Amino acid sequence: MLSAEHRAIVTATVPILEQGGEALTRHFYQILFTDFPEVKAFFNQAHQHSGEQQRALANGILAYARNIERLEALGPLASAIVNKHVALQIQPEHYPMVGASLLKAIRAVLGAATATDEVLEAWGAAYGQLADILIGAEGKAYQAAAAAKGGWRGARAFIVAAKRIESEEITTFVFRPADGQAVMDFAPGQYIGVRVLVDGEEQRRQYSLSAAPNGQTYQVSVKREEGGKVSGFLHQRVDVGDTVELFPPSGAFSLAEGSRPIVLISGGVGITPTLAMLEQALQTGREIRFIHAARHGGVHAFREHIDGLAQRHQQLKRHYIYAEQRAGQPAADAIGLLGKEQLGEWLPQSRDVDAYFLGPAPFMQAVKRSLRELGVPESQTYYEFFGPAKALD
């Protein structure tokens, strides 16, 4: 049980974590994968090599230590963690592995003089409290998915019913359940977990659902990442008729109810969840601005689809901006990077909108700053990261 003394000790470690949190988490992952190699399937090793996963965990640990006296402040972070864990099917038995590795890393990195038995006991109690909270929330999510119409728990076999090339980098996969039964609905903007065997090794990834729910199939649109083990496998080695395993849909990123105009802003593969969100938004009658940024026309996926929707729905206005215009490719509405001036021209005249944005971190940082400077209320801006969560400010 986490005592007042434990909380005081954890709070006192914040300055140490601020200085060396990333070094601690880097060592943590080394210990975790060495002592418990069975958990490697849950982690994208590309994020390990880039350091993104270590930075994300360091930020999360620091946020927990700072708010140990008021855990309600961790609401959004805890919700994001739970949804990611559910999409990957993290189970209660995985938490002791993580806890043991974290305490071992604290002792190794900080040294016995700093990481005393009292400090380790406090952090063990703190981690136990957090684990109990997450396990409880995840258990409820698993139960809800299993009880839903067309729902299930754990992995379920799906057949690739269609495979379409959308651009030079993005390919769409449509999955139909192998058992021929219905599939559960989801909120547009959510993602789904995928489990595959790549060269005999289990790999798990999350991909945004790129079409509205229909009760029969799921669709994801995957960017082929340079050196990406799973994206490369899907693009090159998975074809129509092949079988993959999916976990139930998850995620908290979805359209808020209301009557305000909707602005969907995406960069690169960030377009994928906005496709399902756009289909949902069109049914509401609300004004919609769809803004997409791409490096050039060759990597711009779904342009014809969006253009067709704009022709059929007067409420929808779409705008495209390319970093460069290449010969022989469709023209963009603007050339360059999406900044405050261009975004201001394309937003509705009233800044009382609900704005959703996704894409690479630098793109999202720029959009978040521009929306704030243009007068869009921060409480009406929504975003989600692909990969490890990170701060935009």
C-alpha positions as CSV (number, residue, x, y, z in Angstrom):
1,M,0.0,0.0,0.0
2,L,1.2,3.5,-0.9
3,S,1.8,5.4,2.3
4,A,2.3,9.1,2.9
5,E,6.0,8.4,3.5
6,H,6.2,6.6,0.2
7,R,4.6,9.5,-1.6
8,A,7.0,11.9,0.0
9,I,10.0,9.8,-1.2
10,V,8.6,9.5,-4.7
11,T,8.0,13.3,-4.9
12,A,11.6,13.9,-3.7
13,T,13.0,11.9,-6.7
14,V,11.4,14.3,-9.2
15,P,14.6,16.4,-9.6
16,I,16.7,13.3,-10.2
17,L,14.2,12.1,-12.8
18,E,14.3,15.5,-14.5
19,Q,18.0,15.2,-14.9
20,G,18.4,11.5,-15.7
21,G,15.0,10.1,-16.5
22,E,15.8,9.1,-20.1
23,A,19.0,7.3,-19.1
24,L,17.0,5.4,-16.5
25,T,14.3,4.3,-19.0
26,R,16.9,3.3,-21.6
27,H,18.5,1.0,-19.0
28,F,15.0,-0.2,-18.0
29,Y,14.2,-1.4,-21.5
30,Q,17.6,-3.2,-21.7
31,I,16.8,-5.0,-18.5
32,L,13.2,-5.8,-19.5
33,F,14.1,-7.3,-22.8
34,T,17.0,-9.3,-21.3
35,D,15.1,-10.7,-18.4
36,F,11.7,-11.0,-20.1
37,P,12.2,-11.4,-23.8
38,E,8.6,-12.6,-24.3
39,V,7.5,-8.9,-24.0
40,K,9.5,-7.7,-27.0
41,A,6.5,-8.3,-29.3
42,F,4.6,-5.5,-27.6
43,F,7.2,-2.9,-28.5
44,N,8.1,-1.3,-31.9
45,Q,11.9,-1.7,-31.9
46,A,12.2,1.2,-34.3
47,H,11.0,3.4,-31.5
48,Q,13.6,1.9,-29.3
49,H,16.4,2.6,-31.7
50,S,15.3,6.2,-32.2
51,G,14.9,6.8,-28.5
52,E,11.2,7.8,-28.8
53,Q,10.0,5.1,-26.5
54,Q,12.5,5.9,-23.8
55,R,11.6,9.6,-23.9
56,A,7.9,8.8,-23.8
57,L,8.3,6.5,-20.7
58,A,10.6,9.1,-19.0
59,N,7.9,11.7,-19.5
60,G,5.2,9.4,-18.2
61,I,7.2,8.4,-15.1
62,L,8.0,12.1,-14.4
63,A,4.3,13.0,-14.7
64,Y,3.4,10.3,-12.3
65,A,6.0,11.4,-9.8
66,R,4.9,15.0,-10.0
67,N,1.2,14.1,-9.5
68,I,1.5,11.3,-7.0
69,E,-0.6,13.4,-4.6
70,R,-3.4,14.1,-7.2
71,L,-3.7,11.3,-9.6
72,E,-6.8,12.7,-11.1
73,A,-4.5,15.1,-13.0
74,L,-3.1,12.1,-14.9
75,G,-6.6,11.4,-16.5
76,P,-5.7,12.0,-20.1
77,L,-2.3,10.2,-19.8
78,A,-3.8,7.2,-18.0
79,S,-6.6,7.0,-20.6
80,A,-4.1,7.0,-23.5
81,I,-2.0,4.3,-21.8
82,V,-5.0,2.1,-21.2
83,N,-6.2,2.4,-24.8
84,K,-2.7,1.5,-26.1
85,H,-2.4,-1.4,-23.7
86,V,-5.9,-2.7,-24.7
87,A,-5.0,-2.5,-28.4
88,L,-1.9,-4.6,-27.7
89,Q,-3.6,-6.9,-25.2
90,I,-1.4,-6.2,-22.2
91,Q,-2.3,-8.6,-19.4
92,P,-2.0,-8.4,-15.6
93,E,0.8,-10.9,-15.6
94,H,3.0,-8.5,-17.6
95,Y,3.0,-5.8,-14.9
96,P,5.3,-7.6,-12.4
97,M,7.8,-8.0,-15.2
98,V,7.8,-4.3,-15.8
99,G,7.9,-3.5,-12.1
100,A,10.9,-5.7,-11.4
101,S,12.8,-4.3,-14.3
102,L,12.0,-0.7,-13.3
103,L,13.3,-1.2,-9.7
104,K,16.3,-3.0,-11.0
105,A,17.0,-0.1,-13.4
106,I,16.6,2.5,-10.6
107,R,19.1,0.8,-8.5
108,A,21.6,0.3,-11.3
109,V,21.4,3.8,-12.7
110,L,21.1,5.9,-9.5
111,G,23.4,3.7,-7.4
112,A,22.9,2.2,-4.0
113,A,23.6,5.4,-2.2
114,T,20.7,7.2,-3.9
115,A,18.4,4.3,-4.7
116,T,18.3,3.0,-1.1
117,D,16.1,0.2,0.1
118,E,13.6,2.9,1.3
119,V,13.5,4.5,-2.2
120,L,13.0,1.2,-3.9
121,E,10.3,0.3,-1.5
122,A,8.5,3.6,-2.2
123,W,8.8,3.2,-5.9
124,G,7.6,-0.4,-5.7
125,A,4.5,0.7,-3.8
126,A,3.9,3.6,-6.2
127,Y,4.3,1.3,-9.2
128,G,1.9,-1.2,-7.6
129,Q,-0.7,1.5,-7.2
130,L,-0.4,2.6,-10.8
131,A,-0.5,-1.0,-12.0
132,D,-3.7,-1.7,-10.1
133,I,-5.4,1.3,-11.6
134,L,-4.4,0.3,-15.1
135,I,-5.2,-3.4,-14.7
136,G,-8.6,-2.5,-13.4
137,A,-9.4,-0.1,-16.3
138,E,-8.0,-2.5,-18.9
139,G,-10.0,-5.4,-17.4
140,K,-13.2,-3.4,-17.8
141,A,-12.3,-2.5,-21.5
142,Y,-11.6,-6.2,-22.3
143,Q,-15.0,-7.2,-20.7
144,A,-16.8,-4.5,-22.7
145,A,-15.3,-5.6,-26.0
146,A,-16.1,-9.2,-25.3
147,A,-19.7,-8.4,-24.4
148,A,-20.3,-6.1,-27.4
149,K,-22.3,-7.3,-30.4
150,G,-19.7,-8.7,-32.8
151,G,-17.0,-8.3,-30.1
152,W,-14.3,-10.6,-28.8
153,R,-11.5,-10.9,-26.4
154,G,-7.9,-11.6,-27.3
155,A,-6.8,-12.4,-30.9
156,R,-9.3,-13.2,-33.6
157,A,-8.4,-14.5,-37.1
158,F,-9.2,-12.3,-40.1
159,I,-8.8,-12.9,-43.8
160,V,-7.4,-10.1,-46.1
161,A,-10.4,-9.5,-48.3
162,A,-8.8,-6.6,-50.3
163,K,-5.5,-4.9,-50.7
164,R,-5.2,-1.5,-52.5
165,I,-2.3,0.7,-53.3
166,E,-3.3,4.3,-52.3
167,S,0.0,6.1,-53.0
168,E,3.7,5.5,-53.3
169,E,3.8,4.8,-49.6
170,I,0.4,3.8,-48.3
171,T,-1.5,0.6,-48.9
172,T,-5.0,-0.3,-47.7
173,F,-6.0,-3.7,-46.2
174,V,-9.6,-4.8,-45.7
175,F,-10.0,-7.6,-43.2
176,R,-13.0,-9.9,-43.0
177,P,-13.4,-12.3,-40.0
178,A,-12.4,-15.8,-40.7
179,D,-15.4,-17.1,-38.7
180,G,-17.9,-15.3,-40.9
181,Q,-19.5,-13.6,-37.9
182,A,-20.2,-9.9,-37.4
183,V,-17.5,-7.5,-36.0
184,M,-18.1,-4.9,-33.3
185,D,-18.6,-1.2,-34.1
186,F,-16.0,1.4,-33.2
187,A,-15.8,5.2,-32.9
188,P,-14.2,6.7,-36.0
189,G,-10.7,7.8,-35.0
190,Q,-10.0,4.6,-33.1
191,Y,-7.3,2.1,-34.0
192,I,-7.0,-1.7,-34.0
193,G,-4.2,-4.1,-32.9
194,V,-2.6,-6.4,-35.4
195,R,-0.5,-9.5,-34.6
196,V,1.6,-11.2,-37.2
197,L,4.6,-13.5,-37.3
198,V,7.6,-11.9,-39.1
199,D,10.4,-14.4,-39.8
200,G,9.1,-16.5,-36.9
201,E,8.9,-13.6,-34.4
202,E,5.7,-12.3,-33.1
203,Q,5.1,-8.6,-33.7
204,R,2.2,-6.4,-32.6
205,R,1.3,-3.0,-34.0
206,Q,-1.6,-0.5,-33.9
207,Y,-3.1,1.0,-37.0
208,S,-5.9,3.6,-37.3
209,L,-9.1,2.3,-38.8
210,S,-9.5,4.2,-42.1
211,A,-13.2,3.5,-43.0
212,A,-16.4,3.9,-41.0
213,P,-17.8,0.9,-39.2
214,N,-20.0,-1.5,-41.2
215,G,-20.3,-4.5,-38.9
216,Q,-18.6,-6.8,-41.4
217,T,-15.0,-5.7,-42.1
218,Y,-12.2,-3.5,-40.8
219,Q,-10.0,-1.3,-42.9
220,V,-6.5,0.0,-42.2
221,S,-4.2,2.0,-44.4
222,V,-0.5,1.4,-43.7
223,K,2.5,3.5,-44.6
224,R,5.6,1.6,-45.6
225,E,8.2,2.9,-43.1
226,E,11.9,2.8,-44.1
227,G,13.2,-0.2,-42.2
228,G,9.7,-0.9,-40.7
229,K,9.6,-4.6,-39.9
230,V,5.8,-4.9,-39.8
231,S,4.8,-2.3,-42.4
232,G,7.3,-3.8,-44.8
233,F,5.9,-7.3,-44.1
234,L,2.4,-6.2,-44.7
235,H,3.2,-4.3,-47.9
236,Q,5.5,-7.0,-49.4
237,R,4.3,-10.3,-48.0
238,V,0.7,-10.1,-47.0
239,D,-1.8,-10.6,-49.9
240,V,-5.5,-11.2,-50.4
241,G,-6.5,-14.5,-48.8
242,D,-3.8,-14.4,-46.2
243,T,-4.7,-14.5,-42.5
244,V,-3.7,-12.1,-39.7
245,E,-4.9,-11.8,-36.1
246,L,-6.6,-8.6,-34.9
247,F,-7.4,-7.3,-31.4
248,P,-10.6,-5.3,-30.7
249,P,-10.7,-1.6,-31.6
250,S,-9.5,0.9,-29.0
251,G,-8.6,4.5,-28.6
252,A,-10.1,7.7,-27.2
253,F,-9.6,9.9,-30.2
254,S,-13.0,10.5,-31.7
255,L,-15.4,13.3,-32.8
256,A,-17.0,15.4,-30.0
257,E,-20.7,15.9,-30.2
258,G,-22.0,19.4,-31.1
259,S,-23.0,21.7,-33.9
260,R,-19.7,23.7,-34.4
261,P,-17.9,23.4,-37.7
262,I,-15.4,20.5,-37.9
263,V,-11.8,21.0,-39.1
264,L,-9.8,17.9,-39.9
265,I,-6.1,18.6,-40.4
266,S,-3.6,15.9,-41.3
267,G,-0.1,15.5,-42.4
268,G,1.2,12.4,-44.3
269,V,-0.2,9.1,-43.0
270,G,-2.1,11.1,-40.3
271,I,-4.9,11.2,-42.9
272,T,-5.9,7.6,-42.2
273,P,-8.1,8.1,-39.1
274,T,-9.6,11.3,-40.5
275,L,-11.2,9.3,-43.3
276,A,-13.5,7.4,-41.0
277,M,-14.1,10.6,-39.0
278,L,-15.0,12.5,-42.2
279,E,-17.6,9.8,-43.1
280,Q,-19.2,10.2,-39.7
281,A,-19.1,14.0,-39.8
282,L,-20.8,14.1,-43.2
283,Q,-23.8,12.5,-41.6
284,T,-24.2,15.3,-39.1
285,G,-24.8,18.2,-41.5
286,R,-22.1,20.2,-39.9
287,E,-19.7,22.4,-41.9
288,I,-16.4,20.6,-42.5
289,R,-13.0,21.8,-43.6
290,F,-10.6,19.0,-44.6
291,I,-7.0,20.1,-44.8
292,H,-4.2,17.8,-45.8
293,A,-0.4,18.3,-46.1
294,A,1.9,16.0,-48.1
295,R,5.4,16.1,-49.3
296,H,4.2,15.8,-52.9
297,G,1.4,14.4,-55.0
298,G,3.0,11.0,-55.3
299,V,2.6,10.3,-51.6
300,H,-0.8,11.9,-51.2
301,A,-3.2,9.1,-50.6
302,F,-7.0,9.2,-51.0
303,R,-7.1,12.5,-53.0
304,E,-9.7,11.2,-55.5
305,H,-11.8,9.8,-52.7
306,I,-11.9,13.2,-50.8
307,D,-12.4,15.1,-54.1
308,G,-15.4,12.9,-54.8
309,L,-16.9,13.5,-51.4
310,A,-16.4,17.3,-51.7
311,Q,-18.3,17.2,-55.1
312,R,-21.2,15.4,-53.5
313,H,-21.4,17.3,-50.2
314,Q,-21.6,21.1,-50.2
315,Q,-20.9,21.2,-46.5
316,L,-17.3,19.9,-47.2
317,K,-14.5,22.1,-48.4
318,R,-11.1,20.5,-48.9
319,H,-7.6,22.1,-49.2
320,Y,-4.2,20.5,-50.0
321,I,-0.7,21.8,-49.5
322,Y,2.4,20.1,-50.8
323,A,6.0,20.7,-49.7
324,E,6.9,20.6,-53.4
325,Q,5.0,20.4,-56.7
326,R,6.3,17.7,-59.0
327,A,5.8,17.6,-62.7
328,G,3.0,15.4,-64.0
329,Q,1.2,15.3,-60.6
330,P,-2.1,16.9,-59.6
331,A,-1.6,20.5,-58.4
332,A,-2.0,21.4,-54.7
333,D,-3.9,24.5,-53.5
334,A,-0.6,25.8,-52.0
335,I,3.1,24.9,-52.0
336,G,5.2,24.9,-48.8
337,L,4.7,24.0,-45.2
338,L,1.4,24.5,-43.5
339,G,1.7,27.6,-41.3
340,K,-0.4,30.1,-39.5
341,E,-1.1,32.3,-42.5
342,Q,-2.2,29.5,-44.8
343,L,-4.2,27.7,-42.1
344,G,-5.9,31.0,-41.3
345,E,-7.1,31.4,-44.9
346,W,-8.6,27.9,-44.9
347,L,-10.3,27.9,-41.5
348,P,-14.0,29.1,-41.2
349,Q,-14.2,32.8,-40.5
350,S,-15.4,32.1,-37.0
351,R,-12.8,30.4,-34.9
352,D,-15.5,28.7,-32.8
353,V,-14.7,25.3,-34.4
354,D,-13.7,21.7,-33.3
355,A,-10.3,21.1,-34.8
356,Y,-8.7,17.6,-35.0
357,F,-5.1,17.2,-36.2
358,L,-2.7,14.3,-36.7
359,G,0.7,13.8,-38.4
360,P,4.4,13.9,-37.6
361,A,5.3,15.5,-34.3
362,P,6.9,18.7,-35.9
363,F,3.8,19.1,-38.1
364,M,1.5,18.7,-35.1
365,Q,3.5,21.2,-33.0
366,A,3.2,23.8,-35.7
367,V,-0.5,23.2,-36.2
368,K,-1.2,23.4,-32.4
369,R,0.7,26.7,-32.1
370,S,-1.0,28.1,-35.2
371,L,-4.5,27.2,-34.0
372,R,-3.8,28.8,-30.7
373,E,-2.5,32.0,-32.3
374,L,-5.5,32.1,-34.7
375,G,-7.9,32.1,-31.8
376,V,-9.2,28.5,-31.8
377,P,-10.0,27.6,-28.1
378,E,-7.5,25.0,-26.9
379,S,-10.4,23.1,-25.3
380,Q,-11.7,22.6,-28.8
381,T,-8.5,21.2,-30.3
382,Y,-7.9,17.4,-30.3
383,Y,-5.0,15.3,-31.4
384,E,-3.4,11.9,-31.1
385,F,0.1,10.6,-31.7
386,F,1.2,7.7,-33.8
387,G,3.7,5.7,-31.7
388,P,4.9,6.8,-28.3
389,A,3.0,9.7,-26.8
390,K,4.9,12.9,-26.5
391,A,4.3,16.5,-25.4
392,L,3.6,19.1,-28.1
393,D,4.5,22.1,-26.1
